[in-house]
């Protein structure tokens, strides 16, 4: 059995063939993780469908299908979504392991911490989306002008909509990571963020409108945590930026 690819150290030299071989091996591992995640998700796809159907009103608790193959294809689609989420930690780890040698040791630690923080925020975003954003959006949309329509929900469309809402909220929760990354790269400073926080709030509102969500309820629910997380990111940047500057100033100078 072939050994797993070894992560190169910073500055360690390797030939082009060795890099390509490592890339191929890591891609295979990521694809195997995706296949395993899909198999596990498909084995529990009945529970997944029931979990996604809970935000629907009682009268629409069972979405409808309009084709012979649609039930199977829809279950496969949902299983792929869930399988990708299950495999995502492995995919991210393989990606990071391939790119890590390009970063110095202290930068690797910073990126690893940001990735761990991003994972926690992503899980929190999905939970927030499922228990708050998705039910509110579904309730609003399925009751809008209900006296003028006979409302039926197509399974394929509903699950795609649910996935978009959950993805959008998960992206919203990653705002602190984006802001901290900009500060870490010295593209902006914490002082500048504090000074222009009103403009940042307006930008967050624009982002919330641009995110997936066809109704004002979803947009509003996305906008509120987006603004709060942006303010949190400013606070974290104010705390971390001096530490990053101190750590960088203590690095030994490199002779040219």
N, C-alpha and C positions, 0 to 999 in steps of 0.2 A: 504494500500500500504506500502511495506516495506521501511524503511528509507535507505538512502544511507549509505555506510559504513563510520564510523568515523575513521579519521586518528589518530593513536596512537601518543602520545608524546614520545620524546626521554627518555628512561629509564622506561617508563610505562610498567608494567608487564601485560601479557595476557596468557591465557592457550593455549595449542596446538589446542584445538577445536575452540577457538575464532579466532586464526590465520587462521586456515583452512576455517572457515566460512567467514572471511573477504576476503581471497583469492578467494573463490568460487564466492562471490558477485562481486568482481572486475573483474573477468573473464567474468561473465555474462554481466556486463556493457560494457566491451570492445567488446564482441561479438555483443551486441545490437548496439553499435556504428558502427561496421563494417557492419552489416546488413543495418542500416540506410544509411550509406555512399554508399553502393552498390545500394540501391534502388534509391537514388538521382542521382548517376552517370548513372545508366541504363536509368533513365528518360530523361537524356540529352546525351545519348550515340551517337546519331547522330551528335551533335555538337562536341563531343569529337573526333569522327572519322574524322570529317572535319578538326578539329584543328591539329590532328596528320598527316593528309594527306598534309597539306600545304607545308612542306619542300620537298615533292616529285616534280620532274620535271613535267611540264605541260602534257607531253605525257604519263606520268605514274601516273597521279593524282588520279586514282581510282584503288587500288590494286584488284587483282583477287582472287577468291576462287576456290577450286577444289573438293568440296564435298557438299552433300545435307545439312548436318548439320553445315558445316563450317561457314557460315555467322552468324548463331545464336551463336555458341560456341565462335567465335572470338569477337563478341559484348559483350558476357558475360565476356570473359577474360579481355577485355579493361575496362569494368565497374568494375571488381574486383580490377584491378590496381588502378583506380581512387578512388574507394570506400575506399580502404586501406589508400590512402593518405588523404582523407577527415577525416577518423576515427583516423588517427595517433595521433593527439593532445590528444584525449581522452584516447587512449591506453597508450601513454607515461605518461599521468597524473596518470592513475590508477596504472601503474607500479611504478612510483615514490612515490605515496601515500603509497603503500604497503612497499616499501623499506626505506622510509624516517626515520622512528623511529630508524633505526640502526645508523643514523648519528647524531652528535651533532648539536645544533641550528646554529652555525656559518657555519658549513659544509653544512647544508641544504640550507642556503642562497647562498653559493658559487655554489653548484650544480644547484640550480634553475636558477642562472644567466647564467651558462654555457649552460643549456638546452635552455634558451631563445635565447642566442647567436647562438647556434647550429641550432635552428629553422630558424632564419633569414638567416644564411649561407646556409641552405638546400634549402630554397626558391630561394635564389640568384643563387645557383648551377643549379637548375632546369630551371630557366629562361635563364641562360647562355647556358645551354645545348640545350634548344629548339631553341633559336634564333641564336646561333653560331655553336655549335658542331654538332648537328644533321643535319642541312642543308648542312654543309661542307662535312660531311661524306657521306650523301646520294648523293650529287652531284659527288663526286669522285668515289664512288662505282658504280653508275648507268651509268657513262660515261667511265669506264675503259674497254678497248677493245670492245667498243660498236659496232665496225664494224664487229666483229666476232660472235656476239651473237644477238639473238632476245630476248630482255630483257623484262620480265614480273615480276612483284613483287607480291608475295603471301601475302595476308593480314596478316595471322597469323604470318608469319616470320618477316614481316616488323614491326608490332606492338611490337613483342618481342624484336627485335633489338632496336627500339626506346626507349622502357622501359629500356633496359640495358644501353644505352648511357646516358639517363637522370639520371639513378641511379648512374652510374660511376662518372658523373660530380658532382652530389650532394655529393658523398663520398669525392671527391677531395676537395670540398669547406669546408669539416669538418676538414681538417688538422689542423687549428689553435686550435680547441677544443682538439684534441688528444695531441698536443704539450703542451698546457696549463695544461691539466690534468696530464701529466707526470711531469711537473714542480711543480704543486700543491702537488703531491704525493711525491715530492723530489726524484724521480727516476733519473731525470737529473736537471741541473741548467741552468739558463739563460747564465751564463758565459761560461759554457761548450758548449752550443748551438752556442754562438757567435764564440767561438774558432774553432769549427769543422763545420762551416757552409758549407764549400765546400763539405765535406763528406755527409752532409745532402742533398745538391742539387743533388748529385749523387744518393742518396737513393730515392729522389722524382722522378728522371728519371726512376729508376727501377720500382717504384710503378706504374707510368704512363704506362709503357710497360705491366705490369701485369694486369692492369684494363681491363674490357671488351672493345673491339674495335679491329676489325680485320684489320684495315687499318692504314697507317701512318698518315693520316690527323687527324683522331680522337685522336690517341695517342699524336700527337704534340699539338693539341688544349687542351687536358687534361693536358699535361706536363707544359705548360706555366703558367696557373693559379696555378697549384700545387706548382711550385717553388716560385711564387710571394707570395702565401699564407703562405708558409713555412717561408719566410723572414719576413712577417707580424707577424707571430706567435712568432718569436724570439724577435721582437720589443715589442710586447705585454707582453711577459714573462719578459723582462727586466724591464718593468714598474710595473707589478703586483707582481713580486716575492718579492721585498722589503716590499710591503704593507702586503702580506701574512705572512712574517716572523715577522713583527712588531705586527700584530694582534695576532699571535700565542704566541709571547713572553709576551703579556699582559694578557693572560689567567691565571686565578688563578691556582696554583698548587694543585694537588689532593693528599691528604694524603693516604698512603697505610697502 
